[in-house]
Amino acid sequence: MAAVKCNKCGGIIPDGALFCPACGAPKTAEQPTPTPAQTTPPPAPAPQPVPRGGPGLIGIFDKIFSKAMLMLGISLSILLAWIGNIIATYANDSGGIKIGLVINSFGFALLGLSLIGGGIVNKTLDKNVRAGMVVGGAIMLGMSMVLSLSSVLSALADMSRYGF
């Protein structure tokens, strides 16, 4: 079988290829075979995209922020935030309240990081969903920083009250 002409861009699809090297259109059976006078040299191949999920830093992030791991991270972070909230609500002393707030802020931080990382790494999701994940994650991360800062300031106030 000889090379065929692409129906989409007019490029030459070499024998044995399934797709046009110029535009990526699939090779179909009804494409006419060009005559020797019509043959032109094929254009230079387009640069290949960087494969994802392979070894290296990109592969590690793809595994950490895969959809399954993202759901696990979001579930765990919400659970931690609720546990911290319950501890802070039912604690009888200031130490229990502070521990509850630390667990709560850690849950918010984990939620924010999960959303930001998932929004950046998961290219299969819609761009608006990914943008919402990044913005929502930044809000959650900011909330965790505010909670952590308030806990630290409260602890410093207690330490100065008791002469530490």
Secondary structure, DSSP 8 states (H G I E B T S, - for coil): ---EE-TTT--EE-TT-SB-TTT--B--TT-----TTT-------------SSSSSHHHHHHHHTSHHHHHHHHHHHHHHHHHHHHHHHH-SSHHHHHHHHHHHHHHHHHHHHHHHHHHHH-TTS-HHHHHHHHHHHHHHHHHHHHHHHHHHHHHHHHHHHTT-
